[in-house]
């Protein structure tokens, strides 16, 4: 039955050679959308293949279906095949868009949600059966426009997060926060919706900021997660999820004081929360392990510095003895009047020692001592090297 339907449909139009192709199922009406325009569509994903440059479905049932997906053309929010296909469609049109895998979901595929039966496997060529609902109208007034855009961007971010597409989720949530960076004045908000705007905008920013913190924690961008949490707590100081995620980010950044305060405040709001209690136990273990590691590094650092200081003193004694012997030889080889006149320059070894030392500060030969110290600390890691550098005051 499906093959018979396909036989009566229009021919495939190549939008990007054989890589992306489109054929119309039902006509639309109006104009094609421009770049940077918000559009809405629904689509189903079928596995497909190419046969002599002609797309063929590999199955009669869809792997996944998406209803009423809103996004802005040109921002990379949709896969390339869907973006390019919609730019060649008019409102109300239905079409099929074929794409090689690299112009669809590529080597990562598209994970399934609990409500879906299938995932899109990695490196799968697909046919998208698309219904283009049209361009999204912009509401009157900047306040209503912000709330509308923030809502669909948040919804998209949630969808990406559920599918573990953390990069796109971060971008969607970040776009919402960026949109609200410049506040609207009363003159920009209709009087009858000022309370509505402030209430909904506040809740939107709290939800999006908390979700962004969760995304950045999973991406191991702990500093970004902390910044997102700070934004949430400025609006809601007792937000339990933000406190939990802030504590986790601070712990990973070794800011144990901030992590302790966040956990304490979270437990005040929810004393029986098992996740917060578990994080508190983990924090105590981390602090103890960090303290023990720092203590070990300190002992190793102290031993290394003591050994190198002794070696430096010994080298200095040997250099001084050698220099004295050279002086005796030099004095015996010049006429007595030259010696009495002080015409002989200081030995080269003395000038080198003077250039590399700082006797007035009580640090003889530090410039030659530092490389030896860092070489000895190479096995101790970056922390010990930084501690040593700060302790010594750096090179001059």
C-alpha positions in Angstrom: 0.0 0.0 0.0 2.8 2.4 0.9 4.6 1.6 -2.3 1.5 2.4 -4.4 1.1 5.8 -2.6 4.7 6.6 -3.3 4.4 5.7 -7.0 1.8 8.5 -7.4 3.7 11.2 -5.6 5.8 14.0 -7.1 9.4 13.4 -8.1 12.2 14.2 -5.6 13.7 17.6 -5.7 17.4 17.8 -4.8 18.0 20.6 -2.3 21.6 19.7 -1.7 22.5 17.2 -4.4 21.5 13.7 -3.3 22.3 14.5 0.3 19.1 16.3 1.0 16.0 15.8 -1.2 12.3 16.8 -0.9 9.1 15.9 -2.5 5.7 17.4 -1.9 2.8 15.4 -0.5 0.2 18.2 -0.2 0.5 21.8 -1.3 0.6 24.8 1.1 -0.3 28.4 0.7 1.7 31.6 1.2 5.4 32.4 1.1 8.4 30.4 2.2 10.0 31.5 5.5 13.1 33.6 5.7 16.1 33.1 7.9 15.7 34.2 11.6 12.0 33.6 11.5 10.3 31.4 14.1 8.5 28.4 12.5 6.4 25.5 13.8 6.2 22.0 12.3 5.4 18.4 13.1 7.4 15.5 11.8 7.9 11.8 11.9 11.3 10.0 11.4 11.6 6.9 9.1 14.7 5.0 8.4 15.6 5.2 4.7 18.2 4.5 2.1 19.3 5.5 -1.4 18.7 3.4 -4.5 20.4 4.9 -7.6 20.0 8.4 -6.0 16.4 7.8 -5.2 15.3 7.7 -1.5 13.5 4.6 -0.3 11.9 4.0 3.1 13.4 1.1 5.0 10.4 0.6 7.2 6.7 1.4 7.1 6.4 2.6 10.7 8.1 5.7 12.1 10.9 5.5 14.6 9.8 8.7 16.4 7.3 11.5 16.0 7.4 15.1 17.2 4.4 17.3 17.4 4.4 21.1 17.2 8.2 21.8 17.3 8.9 25.5 17.3 12.4 27.0 16.6 14.1 29.8 14.9 15.6 29.2 11.4 19.3 29.7 11.2 20.3 29.0 14.8 21.2 25.4 14.4 18.4 24.2 16.7 17.0 21.7 14.2 19.0 19.3 12.1 20.2 20.7 8.7 17.8 18.6 6.6 14.7 19.9 8.5 16.0 23.5 8.4 16.7 23.5 4.7 13.4 21.6 3.9 11.2 24.1 5.8 12.9 27.0 4.0 11.5 25.4 0.7 8.0 24.9 2.1 4.9 27.1 2.5 2.5 27.2 5.4 0.1 24.2 5.4 2.4 22.1 3.1 3.2 18.5 3.8 6.3 16.9 2.4 8.9 14.2 2.8 12.5 15.2 3.2 15.3 12.7 2.7 18.7 13.2 4.4 21.9 11.3 4.6 22.8 10.7 8.2 25.3 13.5 8.5 22.6 16.0 7.7 20.2 14.4 10.2 21.3 13.0 13.6 24.6 11.7 12.5 26.9 9.3 14.5 25.1 10.2 17.8 21.6 9.2 16.7 18.6 10.3 18.6 17.8 8.5 21.9 14.2 7.5 22.6 12.0 8.8 25.3 10.1 6.5 27.6 7.0 7.1 25.6 8.7 6.1 22.3 9.2 2.7 21.0 12.5 3.3 19.1 15.6 5.4 19.0 17.1 6.7 15.8 20.3 4.6 15.5 23.6 6.2 14.8 24.5 6.9 11.2 21.0 6.4 10.0 19.8 7.9 6.7 16.2 9.1 7.2 13.1 10.4 5.6 11.2 13.1 7.6 7.5 13.3 6.9 6.8 17.0 7.7 3.8 19.1 8.3 4.6 22.8 8.2 2.2 24.7 10.3 3.6 28.1 9.4 5.5 31.0 10.8 4.9 31.8 14.5 3.2 35.2 14.8 4.9 37.7 17.2 2.7 39.0 19.9 2.2 42.8 20.3 4.6 44.3 22.7 8.1 43.2 23.8 6.9 41.7 27.1 4.5 39.3 25.5 7.1 38.5 22.8 9.7 37.6 25.5 7.4 35.3 27.4 6.3 33.5 24.2 9.9 33.0 23.0 11.1 32.0 26.5 8.4 29.4 26.7 9.2 27.5 23.5 13.0 27.8 24.1 12.5 26.3 27.6 10.3 23.5 26.1 13.0 22.7 23.5 15.7 22.7 26.2 13.7 20.3 28.3 13.3 18.0 25.2 17.1 18.1 24.5 17.9 17.3 28.1 15.5 14.3 28.2 17.3 13.0 25.1 20.8 13.7 26.7 21.6 16.2 24.0 23.3 18.4 26.6 25.0 20.8 24.1 21.7 21.8 22.5 20.0 21.9 25.9 22.6 24.3 27.3 22.2 26.5 24.2 18.4 26.6 24.5 18.5 27.5 28.2 21.3 30.0 27.7 19.3 31.8 25.0 16.4 32.4 27.5 18.7 33.9 30.1 20.5 36.1 27.5 17.1 37.3 26.3 16.3 38.7 29.8 19.7 40.3 30.4 18.4 43.7 29.4 15.4 44.5 31.7 12.2 46.0 30.3 11.1 49.3 31.8 7.5 50.1 32.8 7.1 52.1 29.5 7.9 48.9 27.6 5.2 46.8 29.3 1.5 47.3 28.9 0.0 48.4 32.2 -2.5 45.6 32.3 0.1 42.9 32.0 3.0 44.2 34.2 2.2 42.0 37.1 1.7 39.0 34.8 5.0 39.7 33.0 7.1 40.1 36.2 5.6 36.9 37.8 5.9 34.7 34.7 9.4 36.1 33.8 10.7 35.4 37.3 9.4 31.9 37.4 10.8 31.2 33.9 14.2 32.4 34.8 14.2 30.3 38.0 13.2 27.2 36.1 15.6 27.7 33.2 18.5 28.7 35.5 18.0 25.6 37.7 17.8 23.4 34.6 20.9 24.9 33.1 22.8 24.2 36.3 21.8 20.5 36.0 23.0 20.4 32.4 26.3 22.1 33.1 26.9 19.7 36.0 26.5 16.8 33.7 28.8 18.5 31.2 31.4 19.0 34.0 31.3 22.7 33.4 31.2 23.4 37.2 32.0 27.1 37.0 29.1 27.6 34.6 26.8 25.5 36.8 27.7 27.7 39.8 27.0 30.9 37.8 23.5 29.5 36.8 22.8 28.7 40.5 23.8 32.2 41.6 21.3 33.7 39.2 18.5 31.4 40.6 19.3 32.1 44.2 19.2 35.9 43.6 15.5 35.4 42.7 14.7 32.6 45.1 17.3 32.2 48.0 15.6 29.0 49.3 15.2 27.1 45.9 16.0 23.5 47.0 17.3 22.2 43.6 19.5 25.3 43.1 21.0 24.9 46.5 21.7 21.2 45.9 23.2 21.9 42.5 25.2 24.8 43.8 26.6 22.7 46.6 27.6 20.0 44.1 29.3 22.6 41.8 31.1 24.2 44.7 32.3 20.8 45.9 33.7 19.9 42.5 35.5 23.3 42.5 37.0 22.5 46.0 35.0 25.5 47.4 34.1 23.4 50.5 33.0 26.4 52.6 30.3 27.4 50.0 29.3 23.8 49.5 28.8 23.4 53.3 26.7 26.5 53.5 24.5 25.4 50.6 23.9 22.0 52.0 23.1 23.5 55.4 20.5 25.8 53.9 19.1 23.0 51.7 18.6 20.8 54.8 16.9 23.6 56.6 14.3 23.8 53.8 14.0 20.0 53.4 15.5 18.1 56.4 14.6 14.7 55.1 15.8 15.1 51.5 17.9 11.9 50.8 19.8 13.4 48.0 21.0 16.4 50.0 21.9 14.1 52.9 23.9 11.9 50.6 25.7 14.9 49.2 26.5 16.0 52.7 28.2 12.7 53.4 30.1 12.9 50.1 31.2 16.4 51.0 32.7 15.3 54.3 34.5 12.5 52.6 35.9 14.9 49.9 37.1 17.4 52.6 38.9 14.7 54.5 40.5 13.3 51.4 41.5 16.7 50.2 43.0 17.5 53.7 45.0 14.3 53.7 46.3 14.8 50.2 47.3 18.4 51.1 49.1 17.1 54.2 51.0 14.5 52.2 52.0 17.1 49.5 53.2 19.4 52.3 55.4 16.8 53.8 56.9 15.9 50.4 57.3 19.5 49.6 59.1 20.2 52.9 61.5 17.2 52.5 62.3 18.2 48.9 63.0 21.8 49.8 65.2 20.8 52.7 67.2 18.4 50.6 67.6 20.9 47.8 68.6 23.7 50.2 71.3 21.5 51.6 72.5 20.7 48.1 72.4 24.4 47.2 74.5 25.3 50.2 77.0 22.5 49.4 77.2 23.7 45.8 77.8 27.2 47.0 80.6 26.1 49.3 82.3 24.2 46.5 81.9 27.2 44.1 83.4 29.5 46.7 86.4 27.2 47.3 87.0 26.9 43.5 86.7 30.6 43.1 89.3 31.2 45.9 91.7 28.8 44.2 91.2 30.6 40.9 91.9 34.0 42.6 95.1 32.7 44.0 96.2 31.5 40.6 95.2 34.8 39.0 97.0 36.9 41.6 100.2 34.9 41.2 100.1 35.5 37.4 99.9 39.3 37.4 102.6 41.9 38.4 102.4 43.1 42.0 101.7 46.7 41.0 98.6 45.6 39.1 97.4 43.7 42.2 98.0 46.6 44.5 96.1 48.9 42.1 93.0 46.6 42.1 93.1 46.4 38.4 92.1 42.7 38.3 88.3 42.3 37.7 86.2 40.0 39.9 86.3 36.3 38.7 83.6 35.3 36.1 82.2 32.9 38.7 81.6 35.7 41.1 79.7 37.8 38.5 77.5 34.8 37.7 76.8 34.2 41.4 76.0 37.9 41.9 73.6 37.9 38.9 71.8 34.8 40.1 71.7 35.5 43.8 70.0 37.8 46.3 72.2 37.9 49.3 70.5 41.0 50.8 67.2 39.0 50.9 69.0 36.0 52.4 68.3 33.8 49.3 71.7 33.0 47.7 71.5 31.5 44.2 67.6 31.3 44.0 67.5 31.5 40.2 69.6 28.4 40.0 67.8 26.8 42.9 64.3 27.1 41.5 64.8 24.9 38.4 66.2 22.2 40.7 63.2 22.5 43.0 60.6 22.3 40.2 62.4 19.3 38.7 62.3 17.5 42.0 58.6 18.4 42.4 57.7 17.1 39.0 56.3 13.9 40.5 54.2 15.8 43.1 51.8 17.4 40.6 50.8 20.9 39.7 49.6 21.8 43.2 53.0 21.3 44.8 54.7 23.3 42.1 52.4 26.2 42.5 52.8 26.2 46.3 56.5 26.2 45.9 56.5 29.0 43.4 54.3 31.2 45.6 56.4 30.4 48.7 59.5 31.4 47.0 58.0 34.7 45.8 58.5 33.8 42.1 61.6 34.5 40.0 62.9 38.0 39.7 
